[in-house]
Amino acid sequence: MCAEKKKFILDLPLKVILTEEGASHFISHRKKLLRIKLADNIEEYGISMEHFSPASIQNMILLDYISKIEISMPEFVTRRQEIMDLSKLIVFSVLYKQFDREIFSALIKCDVVKQHNRKNAGQLIDEKTNIPDKQLRMQLAVKDNIIQQARQTILEPVWKSIMSNKDYSPEEKNVYLLMTEKFLNRLSLMNWYIITKFYKTEGFSQMLTALRQSLANYMDKSKVAEYISVMVMELALNCENTNMRKEARQLYRGVENGDSLIYDPDIRAKIIKEMEAKHEVVFVSWKLGGGATAIGKQGRLQITLYNKDDEFQEMKENIESKMSADLNKRSLIDFYRQMPDGEEGTDLGLYYLSYLDDACKKVNVKFESLVNQFTSTDLTVINLIFNF
């Protein structure tokens, strides 16, 4: 396991499509927006980046400024770690937001909040409550000591449970301890306002139970971030190798073993240069939620890979057969170890769908994968859809 952020700066060619809130924010700060054409030929407004800090992207996601992120490159293998870091960053950002929503929903259902609402009809705390962030910051600024006490009260038994778990390695324990803090650190001002308002009042124990249960739930859900990042990378490499083999066949007609060509460093560099000239690229996009007002879809993440592929039907059938493969008898590590020599190729990514599906079911994350094709553009489209 690893945390969702490792580097201060990532070097990837990002196309960032903005929500209405995001566009308004950038326009108000005199940032010129671009009209960006995406893989599906739809044009939307956004910004482009070549170098960016993971924290800046995460903050934009948490503020509901981003609706979609897309990258396109002829080859992914040399940027493997950056792409996996970006994928985990996006998944964790969705989890943080969904965790915050569920906490708010749970807190306003607590008896102590209901009692408050009955006695204070003019100061209701419910789903319609809208206190400006500036006002919340002012009120919480004088409650820093209470916030720290509440955090400690929430986390202490959770930390003890993590440290006493003999199934975790020392590294995993450190990751989980850090993760619990990250989830709490990203709670909204409104949630901290409610927590501090009722801290140590009679009935606060119900809030504590809700907070700890949700925290445990999302700690479990966070485990799928690693699976998703590997799955995205495996599928991208699958598409990349398909493109390279086709290009190698065109450049070196008559050569029987195309694989030997694409793994020769010098020839590979030449193939990549040709693909760049022809704009033969693989697209990966992450579509976030259904918007702030899309009930039931706020925790949705759709990851899409686009690739031009003449053998679309064969690929679709291949993926569908691997999805239904019976891999329950072996762990992922065992599967790697037991593979015969020479079979560590692209099919591994397709088998990995079965492991990802199993991991999602264990933590109640809804997952489906779809393969389709735009007949007008001859694009193969692979969709991985998650509801957290």
N, C-alpha and C positions, 0 to 999 in steps of 0.2 A: 504494500500500500504506500501511497505517497500523497502529499497534500496537493491541492489544485494549482498552486503557484510555486514556481521554482526560480524564475528569472525576473529581474527587474525590467528588462526590455526583451520583447520578442520581435523577430524580423520575419514578417510574413506580409504578403500583399493583400491587405484586407479591403473589402468593400463593405461598408457599414450603412445599412438602410435604417433611417430614423423613423420613429413614431411621430405623431403630431406634436407631442410634448417635446421630443428631442429636437425636431426641426425648429420649433418656436424658440427653444433655448439657444440653439446655435445662431439663429437669425438675430436674436436680441443681443448676442455678443459679437455681431458683425462678422460672423463666419460664413463665407460663401458656400452654399450647398451645390453639389454636383448632381446632374441627371445621369444616373448610372444604369447601364443596360446589364441585366442579369442573365444567367444561363438559360432561363426559360423565355428569353426575349422581352420580358416585361421591363419597362423603365421606371425607376423610382428615385426619389431624392435621398441623398445621403452624403457621406464623406469617404475618402479613401485614405489609407494609411500603409506605409511600408515598415515603419518602426513604431512600436507602441508599448506602453507599460500595461501589464495584465490588470493592475489595480484600476487604471483609468477605464478599461473596457468593462470591468466588473461594476464599477460605480455607475456607469451609464446604463447597464442592464438593470441594476437595482432601482434606478430612478425612472425606469420605464421609458428610456430614451431610444432604445434599440429594438427594432422588430425583426431584423435579419442580418446575418453576417455571412459573407461569401468569400471564398478564396478559389483561385484557379491557377494551375501550374501544369507544365508538361510532365514533371516528375516530382515525387513526394519523398522519396527515400532519404535524400540528403537533409530534409527538414523534419524528419520523423518526430524528434523530441518536441520541437516547437509546436507542431500540429497537435500532438497528443496533449501538450500543456494547454493549448487553446481550447481543445475539446473539453478537458476536465474543468477548466475555468468556467466555461459556459454552463456545463451541467451543474456545478456547484452554485453558480449564480441563480439558476432556476430553483434549485433546492432551497437556497436562503430565502428567496422571495416567497416560495410556497409555504415554508416553515413559518414565516412571519404572518402570512394570511391565516394559517390554521391556528396560530397562537392567539391572534386577535379574536377570531371566531370563538375559540374556547373560553377566553377571558370574559367576554361580554355575556357568556351564558352562565357564569359562576353566580351562586346565590348572593354573594356579597355585592356584586354589581347590580343585580336585580333589586336588592333592598335599597341600594343607593338611588336607583332610578325611581322607585316608588316614593321616596322621601324628597327627591329633588327633580321635580318635573321639568324645571327650567334648565337643568344641567345634565341631561340624559347622556349616558355613555352606551351607544349602540352602533349598528352598522351605518347609520346616517350621520354620526358625529363627525364634524369636520373642524378641527382646531388647527389654525395655521402653524406651520413648522416654527416660525419665528417665535410665536407665543409659547409653544411647547419647549423650545430651547431655553427660553427665559425661566420657565418654571422648573425645568430639570437642572438648570445651572446651580441652583441653591440646594439641590438634593443629591449631589455627587456622593456623599457619604452613605446615603440610603441606597443608592444604586449599587455601590460596591458591596454593601451588606447583603442586599437581595441576591446579587450574583453569587456570592459565597454560599448563601443558604440554598440556592437552586442547585449549585454545582457540587457541593461537598459529597453528598451520597452518590452522585453519578461518578465522580472521580474515584471514590473508594471501590465502587463496583468494577470500574475499568482496571484499577491496579490489582484487584484480587482475582481477576479472571486469568486462570492458568493457561487458557487456550491462546492468549495473546503473547506475542514476542515483545521484548522491551521496546523495539522500534514501533510496533503497532500500538502499544500503550501510549507512547509519546504522541503519535499521530492522533489518536482518539482524544487525548486530553486537550490537544491544541484545537481539534475540530469542535469540541463542545464550546470552547470560548469563542470561536469564530461564528458559530450559529447565534450565540447570545449577542455578540458584538454587532451583528447585522439586524437585530430587532429594530423595528421602527421606533421613532420618538413616541408615537401614540401608545405602543405597547409598554414602553418604559414608564410613560405617564400613568397608565393603569396600574402597573406593578407597584410603583412607588406610592401611589395614592392609597393602596389597600395593604401595603406591607405591614405585617405585625398586627393587623386588625383581625377580629374574630371572623373566621371563614377564609382567611388567606391560604390555609392548608389545601383547599380545593384548587386554588390557582397553582400552588406548588406541584400538586399531582399532575395537573394538565400540562404544565411546563416540562416536567421531567419525562412524562410519557411521550410527548411530542418530540422532545430532544432524542430520546432513545430510538423512536421511530425513524427520525431523519438521519441519525447516525447509521442505522442499518441501510437506509436508502442510498446514502452516500457511497456505499460499496460498489454500486453499479457504475460510478463515474469512470473507474479504471477499465471496466469491461467495455464501456461505450467507446472510450478513447482508442482502445486497441482495435475494436471492431471497425471504427471509422478508418483507421490507418490501414488495416488489412484490406478493406474494400477499395480504398484509394490506390494501394499498391497493385491490387488485382487489375483495376482499370488502367493504371500506368503501364503495367507489363503487357496488357493486351495491345495498347497503342504502340508500344515499342516493338513488339513482334511484327505488327503490320508494317511499320516503317522500315524495319530491318529487311523484311521480305522484298520491299520495293527498292531499297538501296543496294541490296546484295542478292540479286536474283540468282537462283540456282543453288544457293547454300542450303543444305539439308537441315542442319541443326541451328535453328534461329535463336534458341536459348543461349548457345555459346557466344553469340554475337552481343546480345544485350547485357551480358555479364562481363564482357571485356571492357575495361575502363576507357580506353581510347575510342573504341567503336561506339560505346554507350554515349560518350560526350558528343560524338558526331551525330548520333541519332537524335539526341536531345536538341541539338542546334537546329536540325531539320524540322523537328516538331515545333519548336518555338517560331520558326519562320512561317510555318503553315498554320500556326495557332491551333495545333492539335493538343488541347489541354483537357485535364479532368477538373470538374467543378465540384466543390463541396460547400453546402450552405447549411446554416443553422437558423431555423425559423423559431422565434421565441413566442410561446403562448398564442393567445387569440386576442390580445389587447386587454387593457385594464377593465373594460366593461364586458368582456366575453365570459359570462358565467360558466364555470365548469371547465374552462380552457386555459385559465391563467397558468396552470402547472404543466402545460403542454410544450414539448420540444420536438420539432420535426427536423431531422437531419437528412439531407438529400444529396446524393452523388449523381452527377450527370456525366455521361460518356458516350461518344459516338461509337456504336458497336454493331457491325454487320450480323453478328451471331447472337442477336438479342434473345430469341426464343430459347436457344440452347442455354444461355446464361440464366434466364428466368427459371427454367426447369431445374438447372443445377442448384440454384439457391433454394428453391422450394423443396428439393429432395434432401438437401443438407439440413434444412430447418426441421424436417420430420425424422432425421436420423436418431437412432437410439444410442445416446452417448452417456446414459445414466450410470453405466458400470465403471466409468473411468473419470478421474478428476482431470482438470485441464493439464496439470503438470504431468500426470500419467500419460495423457494423450500425446503430449510432446515427446516424452521419453520413448513411447512404444511405436512411434511412426517409423516405418521402414526407411532405410537410406534412400535419398532421392525424392522423397515425397513431402519435403518441407515446403512445398510450393504454394501457389495462390489458393488452392482448395482449402487450406487451413482456415483462411478468413471466412469461407462459406460455412465450414463446420462450426466456427466460433459463434455463429448466430444461435446455435442450439444452446451453448453455454450462457450466452447473454440472455436468452429467453428464460432459461432456468433461474438465473440470478435475479431477474426482474420479478418473477413469480414469487420467489422466496420473501421479497420485501414489499410486495403489493404495489409494484410499479407496472402499469399497463404498457405492454409493448407489442407492436406489430411491425412487420416488414413487408414492403410491397415492391415489386419490380414492374416497371411499365415502360412504354416508349411513346415519344411524340413522333407520330408518323410524318409530320410536316418537316421536322428537322433531323430525323433519324437519330435522336438522342436516346440512349438507354438511361433510365431513371430508376435509382434505388432509393426508396424511402424507409427510414427507420423512425418510427413515431413512438414517443414516450409520453405518458401522462403520470406525473409524479403526485 
